[in-house]
Amino acid sequence: MTVITAAALLFAGFALFRLWQQKKEIYAFTELLEENLDALLTGKPLKKDQETKDTLAGKVNEKLARIQHIQERKAKESLEAKEQMKELISDISHQTRTPIANQKIYLEILRQQELPGEAYGFLDKLEHQTDKLDFLFQSLVKMSRLETGVIQIQKKNCDLAETLKRAVSAVVAAASSKQIRILAEAEGPFFLPHDPKWTEEAVFNLLDNAVKYTEPGGRIWLAVKKGEIFAEIHVKDSGKGILLERQAEIFTRFYREPEVHDAEGIGVGLYLTRRIIELQNGYVDVRSEPGEGSDFGVYLPLQPGI
């Protein structure tokens, strides 16, 4: 009986020891797996297993190492593709800028010559088409640079009111030609972490659209206010408004509303605005009803980490 009891105790002790040893191995494996998954996510070297490759940890590590190698190769290929795209965009920009600039010079020279009366009408049309072509290429280059990461958003803590003032200045002439009044309300100075150049571009696109699609004699309102989490920029107009079912589409590339195909533009302004603001961890929305105008809201985080 004593022998049986001793054997039972010995077996129980061995079983507990094996259970403890298995738990220890599981904890060690879990810790190693967690460390290596973190390394995989951050791009750091994997921690090698001290055991042989025949262990579970060794086999898992080998597979993780393969995944890391694939990621590194794809990252390298992506970087090379971006560099190639950067060179291509630069070439396209240079190759189109020069002939368009030459066209404008030749048109200016022609205007100084004595020409038949009807020729000046053709010159006006040529100048208009040249400006339109120039705007098209500039928009496409900006869009391509943003999408490929060639242009990086550079945030700095500066006065948002000054950024908006420059955006308004760029549309004053076009608004005046249509007798459109721009009313601005801003709590300034308003220091906010943002990229002044690209934020100006984003707000300019909203103002430019508002001028294009507002009838002569209309109104445009620009307002800025500080919320709890975001700074809000609102561009509101007295234009034709946008149907609810189209409000999601207007931010896509090359979208033009059917009623405004004769108006200037190629349909990338709102797309660029949304992309620029998203790259600053913000967002854009629109509230509009047909015949009641539109209210575009730009929301930029008050803190750079948000």
Secondary structure, 3 states (H helix, E strand, C coil): CHHHHHHHHHHHHHHHHHHHHHHHHHHHHHHHHHHHHHHHHHCCCCCCCCCCCCCHHHHHHHHHHHHHHHHHHHHHHHHHHHHHHHHHHHHHHHHHHHHHHHHHHHHHHHHCCCCCHHHHHHHHHHHHHHHHHHHHHHHHHHHHHHHCCCCCCCCEEEEHHHHHHHHHHCCHHHHHHCCCEEEEECCCCCEEEECHHHHHHHHHHHHHHHHHCCCCCCEEEEEEEECCCEEEEEEEECCCCCCHHHCCHHHCCCCCCHHHCCCCCCCCHHHHHHHHHHCCCCEEEEEECCCCCEEEEEEEECCCCC
